[in-house]
Structure formats: structure tokens, C-alpha cells
Amino acid sequence: MLGAVAARTDLLAGIPLFALLDERELGALAERLDEISEPAGTLLFNAGDPGEALYVVIDGEVEMFFKNATGERIVLELAGPRDFFGEMSLIDRGPRLASALVKKPLHALIIDHGDLEQFLAVCPTAAMDLMGAMGRHLRETTRLLRSSASRNINLETEDKRTAVQKAADWISDFSGSLPFLFIHIILFAIWIGLNVSPLDKSIIGGWDTYPFGLLTMSVSLEAIILSVFVLLSQNRQVSRDRVRNDIEYDVNLKAELEVAHLHEKVDQLYEQVTQRLAKLERGMGGPSSPPR
């Protein structure tokens, strides 16, 4: 038992959060803390769960993430050795704001609310480290939310086509163009001209006389092949349109959320202004009711 406490004390000494504690204080804290070991893939907690503990990573890696209003998964940070997470919910007793998923086998210390109170009573200056960590997390969250306002349609539809898909798109585009039409008109005119009188009796003509069975068969085969390539290209276009529609929906939903947030701010400002005006009127001896 003493060996385990000593080893835990050495671990705490190497973590910046506990750097200002002396050996006795580290030993007293080490006796109170619990350790956990979790394999990769373990979900430590979900967003919305009660915040009951702060985790200090000794070894391994934990991914902190949440899903926004559109269901998009946003990774806040990857907590590695000597990092800690979960401090915000532990301090304000609120629910977890993000989920924690073990990415690499985890070995960590757990600090509950009682341990944290004792720790801060011994080392009040460590509260600044906790506040600094919370500030970094909030800054990172703000940065991620700003950068995730909308997805770039060009990146979403980045060209990852196979050779067959590229050929299908090119053939589909070319078959719907005027050059394709003019080339076929010229070919049909030459073909029919060589197989009708008087050229059908010449050396270069007469190999597909009326009703032009070979021409009919060639045109039918071309139509079948072209239709397959056109359908392949249309299927890809449907996929691109689906991505575009999803992005437009995300943008519209986020715009609605921002407008609702602005309405709340305006209502709060209006309430503050009316309260201040009421105070001024009472101070001047006028009516105390807010302006309509």
C-alpha cells in the first residue's frame, strides 16, 4: 500500500497542476485519489451526465467531443499524459458539456469534489491553473464552432472519381452537346448518301442499302451504351445534390439558431434598458412604469 501511494505521489509530482505542492501534501492527496484503467473504445461519460469527477491522465489518450444541433460530431481536444479534463462540471456541479471516449488504453487518476476542495484548500493558487484550463477549453470550443459554421461544398464534392466514373461524366457531358449532334448529322448524311442512288452502285457505296439495317443496329447499340454512361453520371449527380442539400439544411438551421440567439440578446438588452430608465425616472421623481 505504501509503495502504491509513493508511486502515485511521484506521478502527481510530474503533473503541472500539482507542481506547487510539497511532498507531504502530495502524499496526503495521493492517499485520497483513485486510479482507473480503461481499454480503448471505452466511453467514460456522455454529454449531459452528472459531473462527479475530474480526470488526470497518467498514460493514454482521451477524445473530448460533442454533437451540435445539426448532429455534426465536433472534437474539442485530445487529452494525453499529464493533461486533465472534466474540471468544469466538477466545479459548477452542472452536467457534462462533452463526451469522453478513450482512444488509447487509459491510466488515470480520479479527483472527486471532496478531493478537489481539500486540494484547493492546501494550494489555492492551483485554482488559477483550473481557470486557465477552462479558458483554453472555452477558446477552443469557440474556435471550432466558428469554423464549423458551414461546410465547403467544393471540399465535400472533392474529385475522388474512378476512371470509369470520369469516363461516364465525360461521355454524358459530350453526348448532350451541339458538337455531338453535328458530328452525328454529318456521319448519318455521309452514311445514307453512300448507300442511296447513285452512289450505291459505286465502289465506295452500297454496303448498307435501304432500310439501312447496319446503321439502325449501330445507332441502337450506341444508344444503349450511352444510356448506361448517362445513368452512371446521373447517379453521381444525385449523390452530389444530396450533399449540397444537407449542407444547405445545416446552414439554414444554424442561421435560425443564431437569429434565435440574437433575439434573446435583444430581449435581455431591452429588459436592462427599461430597468435603467425606470431607475432614472424614479430618481427624477417621474412615473416608474417602463416606456411602452
Buried (B, 14 or more C-beta within 10 A) or exposed (E): EEEEBEEBBEBBBEBEBBEEBEEEBBBBBBEEBEBBEBEEEBEBBEBEBEBBBBBBBBBBBBBBBBEBEBEEEBEBBBBEBBBBBBBBBBBEEEEBBBBBBBBBBBBBBBBBBEBBEBBBEBBEEBEEBBEEBBEEBEEBBEEBEEEBEEBEEEEEBEEEEEEEBEBBBEBBEEBEEEEBEEEEEEEEEEBBEBBBEEBBEEEEBBEBEEEBEEBEEBBEEEEEEBEEBBEBBEEBEEEEEEEEEEBEEBBEBBEEEEEEEEEEEEEEEEEEEBEEBBEEBEEEEEEEEBEE
